[in-house]
Amino acid sequence: MYAIVEIAGQQFKVSKDLKVYVHRLSNEEGSKVSFDKVYLVDDNGSITLGAPAIEGASVEAKVLQHLKGDKVIVFKKKRRKGYKKRNGHRQYLTQIVIEGITAGGTAKKAAPKKAAVEATEEAEAPKVKKAPKAKKEDTQE
């Protein structure tokens, strides 16, 4: 079972007992966190889609630690001008472990692939009939 969930402004594919590094959360180490913006849940082939999120679905997680990521070097240069700027930063991160995924109630179930293919074949653009041409009448006065 896995889910697509939005955590701190980014979307992650998560499953039970998965450790994930996300942008810094304000929760304390060891506390539990619940994320409600669940966009997709796959329960052994049974896919549930949200529009945009699944109502009642949530992902439970536990905050393991707060840390800083690897240093990112930002280097700017303009050739033949003698311009060089070196800058960098370390991103603040939080490591969480996913403890459980609860599927919600009301949402759309995704159609099986075979049925989806058959539905698209039937829903092809209908053949357009051309309007009959007007007959030309010879009127001379």
Solvent accessible surface area in square Angstrom, and as a share of the most:
residue,aa,sasa,rsa
1,M,91,0.41
2,Y,62,0.23
3,A,0,0.00
4,I,43,0.22
5,V,0,0.00
6,E,44,0.20
7,I,1,0.00
8,A,47,0.36
9,G,64,0.62
10,Q,83,0.37
11,Q,119,0.53
12,F,42,0.17
13,K,130,0.55
14,V,1,0.00
15,S,38,0.24
16,K,127,0.54
17,D,105,0.54
18,L,69,0.34
19,K,124,0.53
20,V,14,0.08
21,Y,113,0.43
22,V,2,0.01
23,H,64,0.29
24,R,101,0.37
25,L,24,0.12
26,S,120,0.78
27,N,54,0.28
28,E,134,0.60
29,E,98,0.44
30,G,43,0.41
31,S,37,0.24
32,K,141,0.60
33,V,17,0.10
34,S,60,0.39
35,F,21,0.09
36,D,98,0.51
37,K,111,0.47
38,V,0,0.00
39,Y,46,0.18
40,L,35,0.17
41,V,3,0.01
42,D,20,0.10
43,D,66,0.34
44,N,135,0.69
45,G,63,0.61
46,S,51,0.33
47,I,61,0.31
48,T,21,0.12
49,L,73,0.36
50,G,19,0.18
51,A,76,0.59
52,P,110,0.69
53,A,33,0.25
54,I,4,0.02
55,E,124,0.56
56,G,69,0.67
57,A,3,0.03
58,S,18,0.12
59,V,0,0.00
60,E,68,0.31
61,A,0,0.00
62,K,71,0.30
63,V,1,0.00
64,L,62,0.31
65,Q,77,0.34
66,H,49,0.22
67,L,46,0.23
68,K,88,0.37
69,G,11,0.11
70,D,126,0.65
71,K,123,0.52
72,V,73,0.42
73,I,85,0.43
74,V,59,0.34
75,F,112,0.47
76,K,114,0.48
77,K,118,0.50
78,K,124,0.53
79,R,168,0.61
80,R,191,0.70
81,K,152,0.64
82,G,76,0.73
83,Y,80,0.30
84,K,129,0.55
85,K,112,0.47
86,R,173,0.63
87,N,99,0.51
88,G,31,0.30
89,H,90,0.40
90,R,109,0.40
91,Q,75,0.33
92,Y,119,0.45
93,L,35,0.18
94,T,0,0.00
95,Q,19,0.08
96,I,0,0.00
97,V,25,0.14
98,I,0,0.00
99,E,56,0.25
100,G,18,0.18
101,I,26,0.13
102,T,76,0.44
103,A,59,0.46
104,G,25,0.24
105,G,67,0.65
106,T,97,0.57
107,A,42,0.33
108,K,136,0.58
109,K,143,0.61
110,A,41,0.32
111,A,67,0.52
112,P,95,0.60
113,K,174,0.74
114,K,167,0.71
115,A,47,0.36
116,A,41,0.32
117,V,85,0.49
118,E,103,0.46
119,A,55,0.43
120,T,88,0.51
121,E,107,0.48
122,E,151,0.68
123,A,81,0.63
124,E,118,0.53
125,A,91,0.70
126,P,116,0.73
127,K,196,0.83
128,V,135,0.77
129,K,186,0.79
130,K,191,0.81
131,A,85,0.66
132,P,127,0.80
133,K,192,0.81
134,A,96,0.75
135,K,186,0.79
136,K,194,0.82
137,E,144,0.65
138,D,139,0.72
139,T,106,0.62
140,Q,173,0.77
141,E,220,0.99
